[in-house]
């Protein structure tokens, strides 16, 4: 049994990851609100990762940073502050979390870090300039830190397509929009949080011991295929 720190595990993909990991591990969740579930192996710390000091934790074997944003509009309607905010949430928050807990992770059992990108970092999509730029920073972080920490820990990222969460609710708010999203994907579907959680669990596990510095598109074919 390992101990994993989940940043942002109260909602969406983060909460699905907490639920999945609790089946076999201890989970320390850090988020502004409490997770929906309670469990004897779940510890929660209320904290805003960008503005608060992160709680002291003495031991952990992995870190999963889940906070993200979906801020979609034409570039001339973005303010520079909105670009900065997306970068803060997606990149600076991840860096702060890694820096805070790196020393204890190094002492963990086969330690691993999982971050989140987006398919929009690979696939040019209108109105995604801010989030694509920020998540491209996440991918650079994964590559560089993976090399820097190659003998110490592993780090990978998941790049999901549209996922059925509160964050993506504006993209899935009626049957017509849902059908359009499905039709855009060659495999004619979009993601559920549990699918992403299962991938995160795999990347944290000893089964992925040969994998580091990689970004995995969970894309239902939208990046890989043109059909």
Residue frames as a rotation matrix with the C-alpha (Angstrom) as fourth column:
UNK 1
0.573 0.820 0.000 0.00
0.820 -0.573 0.000 0.00
0.000 0.000 -1.000 0.00
UNK 2
-0.550 -0.758 0.351 1.35
0.772 -0.622 -0.132 3.40
0.319 0.198 0.927 -1.03
UNK 3
0.114 0.531 -0.839 0.48
0.660 -0.672 -0.336 6.97
-0.743 -0.516 -0.427 -0.10
UNK 4
-0.399 -0.170 0.901 -0.45
0.877 -0.357 0.321 9.45
0.267 0.919 0.291 -2.81
UNK 5
-0.497 0.222 -0.839 -0.93
0.246 -0.891 -0.381 13.21
-0.832 -0.395 0.389 -2.66
UNK 6
-0.205 0.510 0.835 -3.75
0.967 -0.025 0.252 14.43
0.150 0.860 -0.488 -4.90
UNK 7
-0.813 -0.014 -0.582 -3.96
0.134 -0.977 -0.165 18.15
-0.567 -0.212 0.796 -5.54
UNK 8
-0.566 0.666 -0.485 -7.51
-0.817 -0.534 0.220 19.07
-0.112 0.521 0.846 -6.56
UNK 9
-0.956 0.106 -0.273 -9.26
0.041 0.972 0.231 15.81
0.290 0.210 -0.934 -5.74
UNK 10
-0.683 0.730 -0.030 -12.66
-0.060 -0.097 -0.993 17.15
-0.728 -0.676 0.110 -4.74
UNK 11
0.384 0.847 -0.367 -14.24
-0.434 -0.185 -0.882 17.32
-0.815 0.498 0.297 -8.21
UNK 12
0.662 0.011 -0.750 -14.14
-0.749 -0.035 -0.662 15.89
-0.033 0.999 -0.015 -11.71
UNK 13
0.491 -0.561 -0.666 -11.14
-0.149 0.699 -0.699 13.86
0.858 0.443 0.259 -12.80
UNK 14
-0.493 -0.732 0.471 -9.37
-0.574 -0.133 -0.808 14.56
0.654 -0.668 -0.354 -9.51
UNK 15
-0.043 0.562 0.826 -12.21
-0.956 0.217 -0.197 13.08
-0.290 -0.798 0.528 -7.51
UNK 16
0.872 0.313 -0.377 -12.32
-0.441 0.837 -0.325 10.02
0.214 0.449 0.867 -9.76
UNK 17
0.030 -0.944 -0.327 -8.59
-0.227 0.312 -0.922 9.57
0.973 0.102 -0.205 -9.12
UNK 18
-0.504 -0.147 0.851 -9.11
-0.849 -0.100 -0.519 9.81
0.162 -0.984 -0.075 -5.36
UNK 19
0.461 0.796 0.391 -11.88
-0.833 0.541 -0.118 7.21
-0.305 -0.271 0.913 -5.51
UNK 20
0.774 -0.209 -0.598 -9.81
-0.261 0.755 -0.601 4.85
0.578 0.621 0.530 -7.65
UNK 21
-0.241 -0.971 0.002 -6.66
-0.351 0.085 -0.932 5.12
0.905 -0.225 -0.362 -5.54
UNK 22
-0.197 0.212 0.957 -8.56
-0.979 -0.085 -0.183 4.58
0.043 -0.973 0.225 -2.29
UNK 23
0.776 0.496 -0.390 -9.30
-0.509 0.857 0.076 1.02
0.372 0.140 0.918 -3.36
UNK 24
0.694 -0.568 -0.442 -5.71
0.542 0.817 -0.199 0.03
0.474 -0.102 0.875 -2.56
UNK 25
-0.350 -0.925 0.146 -3.83
0.685 -0.359 -0.634 3.03
0.639 -0.122 0.760 -1.17
UNK 26
0.025 0.244 -0.969 -3.77
0.803 -0.582 -0.126 5.93
-0.595 -0.775 -0.211 1.26
UNK 27
-0.029 0.043 0.999 -4.72
0.809 -0.586 0.049 9.28
0.588 0.809 -0.018 -0.25
UNK 28
-0.329 -0.075 -0.941 -3.95
0.649 -0.742 -0.168 12.80
-0.686 -0.666 0.293 0.97
UNK 29
0.139 0.467 0.873 -6.21
0.940 -0.341 0.033 15.25
0.313 0.816 -0.487 -0.83
UNK 30
-0.550 -0.303 -0.778 -5.43
0.512 -0.858 -0.028 18.97
-0.660 -0.414 0.627 -1.01
UNK 31
-0.526 0.440 0.728 -8.16
0.653 -0.340 0.677 21.20
0.545 0.831 -0.109 -2.42
UNK 32
-0.822 0.226 0.523 -10.35
-0.371 -0.909 -0.191 24.16
0.432 -0.351 0.831 -1.56
UNK 33
0.184 0.931 0.315 -13.40
-0.967 0.114 0.227 21.95
0.176 -0.346 0.921 -0.96
UNK 34
-0.336 -0.279 0.900 -13.73
-0.612 0.791 0.017 18.50
-0.716 -0.545 -0.436 0.55
UNK 35
-0.903 0.030 -0.428 -14.13
-0.323 0.609 0.725 15.40
0.282 0.793 -0.540 -1.64
UNK 36
0.032 0.997 -0.064 -17.58
-0.785 0.065 0.616 13.84
0.619 0.030 0.785 -1.88
UNK 37
0.519 0.169 -0.838 -16.45
0.115 0.957 0.265 10.60
0.847 -0.234 0.477 -0.28
UNK 38
0.340 -0.478 0.810 -15.11
-0.939 -0.223 0.263 9.81
0.055 -0.849 -0.525 3.16
UNK 39
0.701 -0.223 -0.677 -12.78
0.014 0.954 -0.299 6.91
0.713 0.200 0.672 3.86
UNK 40
0.930 -0.353 -0.105 -10.50
0.153 0.109 0.982 5.75
-0.336 -0.929 0.156 6.65
UNK 41
0.070 -0.953 0.294 -7.53
0.881 0.197 0.430 6.00
-0.468 0.229 0.854 4.26
UNK 42
0.128 0.050 0.991 -8.44
0.731 -0.680 -0.060 9.50
0.670 0.732 -0.123 3.03
UNK 43
-0.125 -0.217 -0.968 -7.00
0.804 -0.594 0.030 12.64
-0.582 -0.775 0.248 4.61
UNK 44
0.391 0.336 0.857 -8.17
0.808 -0.571 -0.145 16.07
0.440 0.750 -0.494 3.44
UNK 45
-0.434 -0.486 -0.758 -6.48
0.700 -0.712 0.056 19.46
-0.567 -0.506 0.649 3.74
UNK 46
0.706 0.677 0.209 -8.45
0.682 -0.568 -0.461 22.57
-0.193 0.468 -0.863 2.75
UNK 47
-0.126 -0.860 -0.494 -6.06
0.312 -0.507 0.804 24.75
-0.942 -0.053 0.332 0.78
UNK 48
0.963 0.229 -0.144 -5.82
-0.045 -0.388 -0.921 27.00
-0.267 0.893 -0.363 -2.29
UNK 49
0.488 -0.833 0.259 -2.65
0.817 0.541 0.201 25.81
-0.308 0.113 0.945 -3.96
UNK 50
0.180 -0.426 0.886 -1.93
0.705 -0.572 -0.418 29.19
0.686 0.700 0.198 -5.56
UNK 51
0.268 0.024 0.963 -2.37
-0.284 -0.953 0.103 31.44
0.920 -0.301 -0.249 -2.53
UNK 52
0.857 0.116 0.502 -1.89
-0.514 0.151 0.844 29.29
0.022 -0.982 0.189 0.58
UNK 53
-0.347 -0.927 0.140 1.10
-0.938 0.344 -0.048 27.48
-0.004 -0.148 -0.989 2.02
UNK 54
0.191 0.399 -0.897 0.79
-0.459 0.844 0.278 23.80
0.868 0.359 0.344 1.24
UNK 55
0.826 0.216 0.520 0.38
-0.562 0.246 0.790 21.52
0.043 -0.945 0.324 4.26
UNK 56
-0.279 -0.948 0.155 3.33
-0.960 0.281 -0.011 19.70
-0.033 -0.152 -0.988 5.71
UNK 57
0.883 0.443 -0.156 3.36
-0.457 0.887 -0.069 16.04
0.108 0.132 0.985 4.73
UNK 58
0.264 -0.839 0.476 6.00
-0.758 0.124 0.640 13.67
-0.596 -0.530 -0.603 6.02
UNK 59
-0.674 -0.497 0.547 5.81
-0.097 0.793 0.601 10.77
-0.732 0.352 -0.583 3.57
UNK 60
0.517 0.817 -0.255 4.38
-0.467 0.019 -0.884 10.07
-0.717 0.576 0.392 0.12
UNK 61
-0.246 -0.557 0.793 5.05
0.356 0.709 0.609 7.85
-0.901 0.432 0.024 -2.88
UNK 62
-0.519 0.087 0.850 3.38
0.848 -0.074 0.525 9.90
0.109 0.993 -0.035 -5.58
UNK 63
-0.515 0.333 -0.790 1.86
0.066 -0.904 -0.423 13.24
-0.855 -0.270 0.443 -6.52
UNK 64
-0.360 0.492 0.792 -1.03
0.931 0.136 0.338 13.96
0.059 0.860 -0.507 -8.87
UNK 65
-0.740 0.090 -0.667 -1.74
0.077 -0.973 -0.216 17.57
-0.669 -0.211 0.713 -9.81
UNK 66
-0.388 0.713 0.584 -5.28
0.883 0.470 0.013 17.91
-0.265 0.520 -0.812 -11.18
UNK 67
0.170 0.558 -0.812 -6.29
0.253 -0.821 -0.511 21.61
-0.952 -0.119 -0.281 -11.23
UNK 68
-0.695 -0.345 0.631 -6.94
0.688 -0.064 0.723 22.99
-0.209 0.936 0.282 -14.70
UNK 69
-0.278 0.597 -0.753 -9.02
-0.174 -0.802 -0.572 25.43
-0.945 -0.028 0.327 -16.69
UNK 70
-0.367 0.225 0.903 -11.10
0.911 0.282 0.301 25.59
-0.187 0.933 -0.308 -19.85
UNK 71
0.054 0.263 -0.963 -11.17
0.134 -0.958 -0.254 29.20
-0.990 -0.115 -0.087 -20.94
UNK 72
-0.429 -0.154 0.890 -12.24
0.820 0.347 0.455 29.30
-0.379 0.925 -0.023 -24.59
UNK 73
0.707 0.618 -0.345 -12.66
0.337 -0.722 -0.604 32.45
-0.622 0.311 -0.718 -26.69
UNK 74
0.724 -0.444 0.528 -10.95
0.491 -0.207 -0.846 34.40
0.485 0.872 0.068 -29.49
UNK 75
-0.123 -0.901 -0.416 -7.50
0.974 -0.029 -0.224 35.70
0.190 -0.433 0.881 -28.63
UNK 76
-0.659 -0.159 0.735 -8.55
0.204 -0.978 -0.029 39.35
0.724 0.131 0.677 -28.97
UNK 77
0.422 0.828 0.369 -11.08
-0.293 -0.261 0.920 38.81
0.858 -0.496 0.132 -26.19
UNK 78
0.496 -0.370 -0.785 -8.47
0.802 0.543 0.250 37.47
0.333 -0.754 0.566 -23.77
UNK 79
0.855 -0.372 0.362 -6.82
-0.466 -0.858 0.217 39.86
0.230 -0.354 -0.907 -21.37
UNK 80
-0.083 -0.959 -0.270 -3.19
-0.416 0.279 -0.865 39.32
0.905 0.040 -0.423 -20.44
UNK 81
-0.421 -0.010 0.907 -4.36
-0.905 0.072 -0.419 38.67
-0.061 -0.997 -0.039 -16.89
UNK 82
0.676 0.704 0.215 -6.49
-0.669 0.710 -0.220 35.77
-0.308 0.004 0.951 -18.13
UNK 83
0.561 -0.588 -0.582 -3.46
-0.229 0.566 -0.792 34.28
0.795 0.578 0.183 -19.88
UNK 84
-0.474 -0.773 0.421 -1.49
-0.613 -0.053 -0.788 34.67
0.631 -0.632 -0.449 -16.66
UNK 85
0.013 0.563 0.827 -4.28
-0.956 0.249 -0.154 33.08
-0.292 -0.788 0.541 -14.62
UNK 86
0.907 0.307 -0.289 -4.40
-0.395 0.856 -0.333 30.01
0.145 0.417 0.898 -16.86
UNK 87
0.162 -0.931 -0.326 -0.62
-0.185 0.296 -0.937 29.69
0.969 0.212 -0.125 -16.64
UNK 88
-0.434 -0.276 0.858 -0.72
-0.854 -0.177 -0.489 30.07
0.287 -0.945 -0.159 -12.86
UNK 89
0.428 0.714 0.554 -3.37
-0.839 0.542 -0.050 27.37
-0.336 -0.443 0.831 -12.41
UNK 90
0.974 0.108 -0.199 -1.88
-0.196 0.842 -0.503 24.86
0.113 0.529 0.841 -14.82
UNK 91
0.388 -0.909 -0.154 1.89
0.244 0.262 -0.934 25.37
0.889 0.324 0.324 -14.56
UNK 92
-0.322 -0.577 0.751 2.87
-0.538 -0.541 -0.647 27.44
0.779 -0.612 -0.136 -11.52
UNK 93
0.437 0.561 0.703 0.57
-0.899 0.258 0.353 25.45
0.017 -0.787 0.617 -9.22
UNK 94
0.945 -0.135 -0.298 2.13
0.074 0.976 -0.207 22.23
0.318 0.174 0.932 -10.45
UNK 95
0.048 -0.994 0.098 5.66
0.128 -0.091 -0.988 23.58
0.991 0.060 0.123 -9.98
UNK 96
-0.139 -0.039 0.990 4.82
-0.857 -0.496 -0.140 24.82
0.497 -0.867 0.036 -6.47
UNK 97
0.789 0.514 0.338 3.40
-0.613 0.696 0.373 21.42
-0.044 -0.501 0.864 -5.52
UNK 98
0.753 -0.566 -0.337 6.40
0.310 0.755 -0.578 19.55
0.581 0.330 0.744 -6.91
UNK 99
-0.160 -0.867 0.472 8.90
-0.163 -0.448 -0.879 21.83
0.973 -0.218 -0.070 -5.22
UNK 100
0.148 0.302 0.942 7.07
-0.944 -0.242 0.226 21.54
0.296 -0.922 0.249 -1.90
UNK 101
0.720 0.318 0.617 6.93
-0.555 0.798 0.237 17.76
-0.417 -0.513 0.751 -1.84
UNK 102
0.581 -0.515 -0.631 9.95
-0.518 0.364 -0.774 16.75
0.628 0.776 -0.056 -3.94
UNK 103
-0.416 -0.837 0.356 12.16
-0.821 0.178 -0.543 15.87
0.391 -0.518 -0.761 -0.96
UNK 104
-0.191 0.384 0.904 9.61
-0.673 0.619 -0.405 13.49
-0.714 -0.686 0.140 0.55
UNK 105
0.831 0.485 -0.272 8.78
-0.518 0.496 -0.697 11.98
-0.204 0.720 0.663 -2.84
UNK 106
0.153 -0.867 -0.474 12.45
-0.767 0.199 -0.610 11.17
0.623 0.457 -0.635 -3.37
UNK 107
-0.712 -0.408 0.572 12.27
-0.699 0.495 -0.516 9.03
-0.072 -0.767 -0.638 -0.22
UNK 108
0.253 0.936 0.245 9.12
-0.840 0.338 -0.424 7.23
-0.479 -0.099 0.872 -1.37
UNK 109
-0.230 -0.212 0.950 8.75
0.103 0.965 0.240 3.77
-0.968 0.153 -0.200 -2.84
UNK 110
-0.573 -0.086 0.815 9.23
0.795 0.182 0.578 3.97
-0.198 0.979 -0.036 -6.64
UNK 111
-0.209 0.553 -0.807 7.91
0.277 -0.758 -0.591 7.56
-0.938 -0.347 0.005 -6.62
UNK 112
-0.573 0.144 0.807 5.92
0.816 0.008 0.578 8.98
0.077 0.990 -0.122 -9.51
UNK 113
-0.550 0.413 -0.726 4.26
-0.054 -0.885 -0.463 12.25
-0.833 -0.216 0.509 -10.52
UNK 114
-0.381 0.504 0.775 1.28
0.923 0.262 0.283 12.65
-0.061 0.823 -0.565 -12.86
UNK 115
-0.672 0.176 -0.720 0.32
-0.080 -0.983 -0.166 15.99
-0.736 -0.054 0.674 -14.39
UNK 116
0.165 0.820 0.548 -2.38
0.692 0.300 -0.657 16.95
-0.703 0.487 -0.518 -16.90
UNK 117
-0.901 -0.334 -0.279 -2.12
-0.003 -0.636 0.771 18.43
-0.435 0.695 0.572 -20.37
UNK 118
0.206 0.971 -0.123 -4.79
-0.244 -0.071 -0.967 18.59
-0.948 0.229 0.223 -23.09
UNK 119
0.166 -0.085 0.983 -5.24
0.837 0.538 -0.095 17.36
-0.521 0.838 0.160 -26.65
UNK 120
0.955 0.272 0.116 -5.26
0.293 -0.817 -0.496 21.06
-0.040 0.508 -0.860 -27.64
UNK 121
0.411 -0.885 -0.220 -1.50
-0.398 -0.391 0.830 21.21
-0.820 -0.254 -0.513 -27.00
UNK 122
-0.557 -0.589 0.586 -1.01
0.234 0.565 0.791 18.93
-0.797 0.578 -0.177 -30.03
UNK 123
-0.283 0.589 0.757 -4.10
0.959 0.173 0.223 19.61
0.000 0.789 -0.614 -32.14
UNK 124
-0.995 -0.102 -0.005 -4.57
0.102 -0.994 0.045 23.22
-0.010 0.044 0.999 -33.26
UNK 125
-0.214 0.974 -0.079 -8.07
0.965 0.223 0.137 24.21
0.151 -0.047 -0.987 -32.15
UNK 126
-0.290 0.151 0.945 -9.71
0.171 -0.963 0.206 27.65
0.942 0.221 0.254 -32.47
UNK 127
0.468 0.536 0.702 -10.28
-0.429 -0.557 0.711 29.59
0.773 -0.634 -0.031 -29.23
UNK 128
0.903 -0.155 -0.401 -7.84
0.390 0.689 0.611 27.39
0.181 -0.708 0.683 -27.24
UNK 129
0.350 -0.862 0.367 -4.84
-0.005 -0.394 -0.919 29.75
0.937 0.320 -0.142 -27.30
UNK 130
0.179 -0.290 0.940 -4.62
-0.892 -0.451 0.030 30.28
0.415 -0.844 -0.339 -23.55
UNK 131
0.689 0.128 0.714 -5.14
-0.542 0.745 0.389 26.73
-0.482 -0.655 0.582 -22.36
UNK 132
0.920 -0.389 0.048 -3.01
0.320 0.674 -0.666 25.26
0.227 0.628 0.744 -25.17
UNK 133
0.264 -0.856 0.444 -0.14
-0.303 -0.511 -0.805 27.60
0.916 0.078 -0.394 -24.30
UNK 134
0.212 -0.144 0.967 -0.38
-0.976 -0.078 0.202 26.78
0.046 -0.986 -0.157 -20.59
UNK 135
0.824 0.162 0.543 -0.63
-0.270 0.955 0.125 23.02
-0.498 -0.250 0.830 -21.10
UNK 136
0.746 -0.664 -0.058 2.30
0.139 0.241 -0.961 23.12
0.651 0.708 0.272 -23.52
UNK 137
0.042 -0.697 0.716 4.22
-0.799 -0.454 -0.395 24.47
0.600 -0.555 -0.575 -20.54
UNK 138
0.516 0.214 0.829 3.10
-0.725 0.624 0.290 21.43
-0.456 -0.751 0.477 -18.55
UNK 139
0.989 -0.132 0.072 4.41
0.150 0.833 -0.532 19.14
0.010 0.537 0.844 -21.29
UNK 140
0.360 -0.908 0.216 7.77
-0.218 -0.306 -0.927 20.92
0.907 0.287 -0.308 -21.27
UNK 141
0.126 -0.238 0.963 7.90
-0.987 -0.127 0.098 20.54
0.099 -0.963 -0.251 -17.50
UNK 142
0.834 0.260 0.486 7.28
-0.339 0.937 0.081 16.79
-0.435 -0.233 0.870 -17.82
UNK 143
0.837 -0.546 -0.039 10.03
0.235 0.422 -0.876 16.33
0.495 0.723 0.482 -20.40
UNK 144
0.131 -0.861 0.492 12.65
-0.399 -0.500 -0.769 18.41
0.908 -0.096 -0.409 -18.60
UNK 145
0.129 -0.054 0.990 11.92
-0.991 0.027 0.131 17.24
-0.034 -0.998 -0.050 -15.06
UNK 146
0.968 0.222 0.117 11.73
-0.212 0.973 -0.093 13.65
-0.134 0.065 0.989 -16.26
UNK 147
0.527 -0.846 -0.083 15.30
0.218 0.229 -0.949 13.95
0.822 0.482 0.305 -17.50
UNK 148
-0.058 -0.565 0.823 16.47
-0.665 -0.593 -0.454 15.81
0.744 -0.574 -0.342 -14.40
UNK 149
0.028 0.195 0.980 14.98
-0.959 0.284 -0.029 13.24
-0.284 -0.939 0.195 -12.04
UNK 150
0.263 0.188 -0.946 15.59
-0.745 0.662 -0.075 10.17
0.613 0.725 0.315 -14.19
UNK 151
-0.474 -0.510 -0.718 17.36
0.027 0.806 -0.591 8.18
0.880 -0.299 -0.369 -11.47
UNK 152
-0.983 0.042 0.176 15.08
-0.181 -0.238 -0.954 9.39
0.002 -0.970 0.242 -8.68
UNK 153
-0.295 0.944 0.146 11.43
0.073 0.175 -0.982 9.45
-0.953 -0.279 -0.121 -9.76
UNK 154
-0.683 0.186 0.707 9.17
0.730 0.195 0.655 9.22
-0.016 0.963 -0.269 -12.79
UNK 155
-0.385 0.627 -0.677 6.92
-0.088 -0.755 -0.650 11.96
-0.919 -0.190 0.346 -14.16
UNK 156
-0.806 0.233 0.544 4.31
0.591 0.285 0.754 11.69
0.021 0.930 -0.368 -16.91
UNK 157
-0.689 0.640 -0.342 1.25
-0.481 -0.756 -0.444 13.56
-0.542 -0.142 0.828 -18.11
UNK 158
-0.392 0.700 0.597 -2.18
0.793 0.586 -0.166 12.67
-0.466 0.408 -0.785 -19.41
UNK 159
-0.907 0.141 -0.396 -3.70
-0.302 -0.874 0.381 14.79
-0.293 0.465 0.835 -22.19
UNK 160
-0.442 0.807 0.391 -7.44
0.572 0.589 -0.570 14.14
-0.691 -0.028 -0.722 -22.19
UNK 161
-0.758 0.446 0.477 -9.97
0.270 -0.452 0.850 15.15
0.594 0.773 0.222 -24.78
UNK 162
-0.254 0.748 0.614 -13.38
-0.729 -0.565 0.387 16.42
0.636 -0.349 0.688 -23.65
UNK 163
-0.829 -0.044 -0.558 -14.26
0.309 0.795 -0.522 14.70
0.466 -0.605 -0.645 -20.36
UNK 164
0.104 0.990 0.095 -17.67
0.289 -0.121 0.950 14.56
0.952 -0.071 -0.298 -18.70
UNK 165
-0.454 -0.286 -0.844 -16.95
0.890 -0.110 -0.441 16.84
0.033 -0.952 0.305 -15.75
UNK 166
0.511 0.623 -0.592 -18.29
0.685 -0.712 -0.158 20.07
-0.520 -0.325 -0.790 -14.33
UNK 167
-0.234 -0.716 -0.658 -15.36
0.048 -0.684 0.728 21.90
-0.971 0.139 0.195 -15.91
UNK 168
-0.985 -0.163 0.056 -16.49
0.046 0.061 0.997 20.79
-0.166 0.985 -0.052 -19.40
UNK 169
-0.353 0.932 0.080 -20.23
0.598 0.290 -0.747 21.15
-0.720 -0.215 -0.660 -18.76
UNK 170
0.075 0.374 -0.924 -20.56
-0.409 -0.834 -0.370 24.10
-0.909 0.406 0.091 -21.16
UNK 171
-0.627 -0.393 -0.672 -19.38
-0.769 0.174 0.615 21.84
-0.125 0.903 -0.411 -23.98
UNK 172
-0.906 0.279 -0.317 -21.86
0.205 0.947 0.248 19.08
0.369 0.160 -0.915 -23.12
UNK 173
-0.868 0.496 0.016 -24.94
-0.275 -0.453 -0.848 21.03
-0.413 -0.741 0.530 -22.07
UNK 174
0.215 0.973 -0.081 -27.47
-0.758 0.115 -0.642 19.48
-0.615 0.199 0.763 -24.44
UNK 175
0.437 0.027 0.899 -27.97
0.206 0.970 -0.129 16.40
-0.876 0.242 0.418 -26.63
UNK 176
0.985 -0.068 0.159 -27.04
0.142 -0.210 -0.967 18.20
0.099 0.975 -0.197 -29.84
UNK 177
0.479 -0.860 0.175 -23.71
-0.855 -0.502 -0.128 19.35
0.198 -0.089 -0.976 -28.40
UNK 178
0.132 -0.382 0.915 -23.04
-0.524 0.756 0.391 15.86
-0.841 -0.531 -0.100 -27.04
UNK 179
0.726 0.194 0.660 -23.73
0.387 0.678 -0.625 14.33
-0.569 0.709 0.417 -30.47
UNK 180
0.909 -0.415 0.023 -21.45
-0.237 -0.563 -0.792 16.89
0.342 0.714 -0.611 -32.14
UNK 181
0.230 -0.849 0.475 -18.63
-0.941 -0.069 0.333 16.13
-0.250 -0.523 -0.815 -29.69
UNK 182
0.256 -0.086 0.963 -18.98
-0.079 0.991 0.110 12.40
-0.963 -0.104 0.247 -30.32
UNK 183
0.909 0.184 0.374 -19.06
0.336 0.210 -0.918 12.90
-0.248 0.960 0.130 -34.08
UNK 184
0.733 -0.677 -0.059 -15.82
-0.648 -0.670 -0.362 14.92
0.205 0.304 -0.930 -34.02
UNK 185
-0.077 -0.768 0.636 -13.95
-0.822 0.410 0.396 11.99
-0.565 -0.492 -0.662 -32.45
UNK 186
-0.377 -0.116 -0.919 -13.05
-0.809 0.525 0.265 9.11
0.451 0.843 -0.292 -34.78
UNK 187
-0.919 0.039 -0.391 -13.97
0.184 0.922 -0.340 6.58
0.348 -0.384 -0.855 -32.07
UNK 188
-0.248 0.933 0.262 -17.33
-0.026 -0.277 0.961 8.38
0.968 0.231 0.093 -31.64
UNK 189
0.576 0.417 -0.703 -17.16
0.709 0.172 0.684 9.02
0.406 -0.892 -0.197 -27.93
UNK 190
0.160 -0.564 0.810 -15.67
-0.427 -0.780 -0.458 11.27
0.890 -0.273 -0.366 -25.28
UNK 191
-0.613 -0.640 -0.463 -14.07
0.074 0.537 -0.840 10.55
0.786 -0.550 -0.282 -21.92
UNK 192
0.747 0.663 -0.051 -15.53
0.068 0.000 0.998 9.66
0.662 -0.749 -0.045 -18.56
UNK 193
0.441 -0.611 0.658 -13.52
-0.851 -0.517 0.090 10.61
0.285 -0.599 -0.748 -15.45
UNK 194
0.692 -0.139 0.708 -13.05
-0.342 0.801 0.492 6.98
-0.636 -0.583 0.507 -14.45
UNK 195
0.876 -0.396 0.275 -11.20
0.456 0.492 -0.742 6.24
0.159 0.775 0.612 -17.70
UNK 196
0.415 -0.737 0.533 -8.70
-0.283 -0.661 -0.695 8.99
0.865 0.138 -0.483 -16.93
UNK 197
0.483 -0.180 0.857 -8.40
-0.872 -0.013 0.489 7.87
-0.077 -0.984 -0.164 -13.31
UNK 198
0.899 -0.137 0.417 -7.52
0.110 0.990 0.086 4.35
-0.425 -0.031 0.905 -14.42
UNK 199
0.635 -0.710 0.306 -4.74
0.394 -0.043 -0.918 5.72
0.665 0.703 0.253 -16.63
UNK 200
0.317 -0.503 0.804 -3.40
-0.704 -0.693 -0.156 7.84
0.635 -0.516 -0.574 -13.76
UNK 201
0.716 -0.010 0.698 -3.43
-0.567 0.574 0.590 4.80
-0.406 -0.819 0.406 -11.48
UNK 202
0.882 -0.406 0.237 -1.46
0.471 0.767 -0.436 2.83
-0.005 0.496 0.868 -14.06
UNK 203
0.446 -0.747 0.494 1.15
0.086 -0.513 -0.854 5.57
0.891 0.423 -0.165 -14.49
UNK 204
0.352 -0.269 0.896 1.62
-0.887 -0.402 0.228 5.73
0.299 -0.875 -0.380 -10.71
UNK 205
0.889 0.156 0.431 2.00
-0.337 0.860 0.384 1.98
-0.310 -0.486 0.817 -10.42
UNK 206
-0.058 -0.943 0.327 5.02
-0.398 0.322 0.859 -0.28
-0.915 -0.080 -0.395 -10.66
UNK 207
0.343 0.252 0.905 3.57
0.646 0.636 -0.422 -1.60
-0.681 0.730 0.055 -13.94
UNK 208
0.944 0.013 0.329 4.69
0.256 -0.657 -0.709 1.70
0.207 0.754 -0.623 -15.52
UNK 209
0.623 -0.732 -0.276 8.23
0.255 -0.143 0.956 1.54
-0.739 -0.666 0.098 -14.13
UNK 210
-0.270 -0.751 0.603 9.73
0.853 0.103 0.511 1.90
-0.446 0.652 0.613 -17.64
UNK 211
0.160 0.488 0.858 7.72
0.843 -0.520 0.138 5.03
0.513 0.701 -0.495 -18.48
UNK 212
0.142 -0.081 -0.987 8.81
0.679 -0.717 0.157 8.60
-0.720 -0.692 -0.046 -17.75
UNK 213
-0.632 -0.394 -0.668 8.77
-0.055 -0.837 0.545 11.94
-0.773 0.381 0.507 -19.54
UNK 214
-0.860 0.348 0.373 5.78
0.489 0.353 0.798 10.92
0.145 0.869 -0.474 -21.64
UNK 215
-0.618 0.759 -0.205 2.49
-0.613 -0.629 -0.478 12.61
-0.492 -0.170 0.854 -22.50
UNK 216
-0.860 0.349 0.372 -0.39
0.437 0.881 0.183 10.22
-0.264 0.320 -0.910 -23.13
UNK 217
-0.730 0.659 -0.184 -3.23
-0.671 -0.639 0.376 11.43
0.130 0.398 0.908 -25.32
UNK 218
-0.676 0.687 0.265 -6.54
0.502 0.694 -0.516 9.96
-0.539 -0.216 -0.814 -24.22
UNK 219
-0.747 0.097 -0.658 -8.23
-0.372 -0.881 0.293 11.33
-0.551 0.463 0.694 -27.28
UNK 220
0.206 0.805 0.556 -10.75
0.171 0.530 -0.831 8.87
-0.963 0.266 -0.028 -28.76
UNK 221
0.057 -0.320 0.946 -8.68
0.917 0.391 0.077 9.27
-0.394 0.863 0.316 -31.93
UNK 222
0.890 0.451 -0.070 -9.09
0.381 -0.818 -0.431 13.03
-0.251 0.357 -0.900 -32.42
UNK 223
0.428 -0.820 -0.380 -5.32
-0.632 -0.572 0.523 13.72
-0.646 0.016 -0.763 -32.43
UNK 224
-0.367 -0.727 0.581 -4.11
-0.195 0.670 0.716 10.46
-0.910 0.150 -0.388 -33.97
UNK 225
-0.457 0.281 0.844 -6.61
0.734 0.654 0.180 9.81
-0.501 0.702 -0.506 -36.76
UNK 226
-0.536 0.440 -0.720 -8.15
-0.618 -0.786 -0.020 11.65
-0.575 0.435 0.693 -39.69
UNK 227
-0.763 0.347 0.545 -11.09
0.476 0.872 0.111 9.59
-0.437 0.345 -0.831 -40.93
